[in-house]
Amino acid sequence: MGQFRPEVKAFLLALAGSTVLMIGMGYGRFAFTGILPVMLSDQILTLRQGNLAASANYAGYLLGALMLAKAKPESATRMNMISVVLTLMCLAALSWISSPLAIVIVRGIAGVLSAVTLIAASLWLLQHMKHHNGAPVLFAGVGMGIFLSAEFIAAGKALALTSQQIWLLCAISATVLFLCALRGLLSPADSLLALHGAATVQTQSDDGRPRDAMKLLLIYGLAGFGYIITATYLPLFLTGSLSGIDPVHLWAVFGLAAVPSCFLWHKLVVKIGYRRAFCSNLIVQACGVALPAWSHSLLFCLLSALLVGATFLGTVTIALSEGKRLNQTVKFNMIDSLTAPYGVGQIIGPLVADGLYSLTGSFNPSLLTACGVLLAAAALAAVGGKRR
């Protein structure tokens, strides 16, 4: 990359890190959302088995995040390589295995790997490469990965491919992305020496209380439950209810809306303060979650994809920034600890959806439950503490 100007090189390095998240999160974690309806149609999985596979993936994510809580930046390059290659292997494995138990196990492993890619890519770009201003491009990879994988899934469905063939298509396209980013990922740690003198963002120091930290942990856990039902089942509960459009395209819209969301919600926190920004984020997200329960029309479904897609990564951005501020008020690492309630919320979500679907034959009760949980989180975010 020596032939590029420092600013271009910085963007390319951020894009390389972003590609790790495209593969590990967009493909490895969330492609299942788009392919699940096809797997059900192919009778490879039942809905209950699909729910177990989803929960196994989210449990794996929690496990992976806890395992790497003390990961070192100097190990990030190796972790990037190993986690991406293993994620590609998981995608390829799903193209030939048909045992429900094996699928659940592979999805659990993919969940562990998705957490590893998130932590490894963050450590690599922000600490190992010391490219602190690359975070918006880096985390946009999650949404871009959802978008790209969804469009490949839609193409596979249009070609009448089986779910296993679609998994293979995803594995191939993700491998191409990895090869394109490989050179950047192998760059030496001193690649951005010309930019190291740039001004850094100053963080605000503000007194907080231990109970504020506890409240943030609770809010974040509720948020994990609140978004995950939509993020797991959006194309599934719209299958057969839309005419003239594949629901997977709405899942692609969900991913595309997430691309700029980290940057936008960070700016909003700076402009109107943490409490109002967090409360607004959760209320908008709750509205998006509830819309398909009111109507499966194209307009309502499109708005749902846009609203939830544009807020769920914003929730992460706001919570992690606040967690860093409150870290000094508790005797444990807030950033590491926030992973636990969020992960638990994501695990419980599909299980609750499965139970309510068994009782009612509809996803509407689980969507309205998730909406209520997000509104409760917004109420908690709005009360107490200093106005910031």
RAWOJO-V58858 format. One record per helix or strand of 2 or more residues. SS is the DSSP state (a for helix, b for strand). FROM is the first residue (numbers start at 0). LEN is the number of residues. Records with the same first field share a line. If there is no record, write none. Layout:
SS->FROM-LEN  FROM-LEN
This chain:
a->5-22  30-11  46-21  72-21  99-29  131-27  162-23  192-3  209-29  246-12  260-12  273-21  297-12  311-18  333-27  363-19
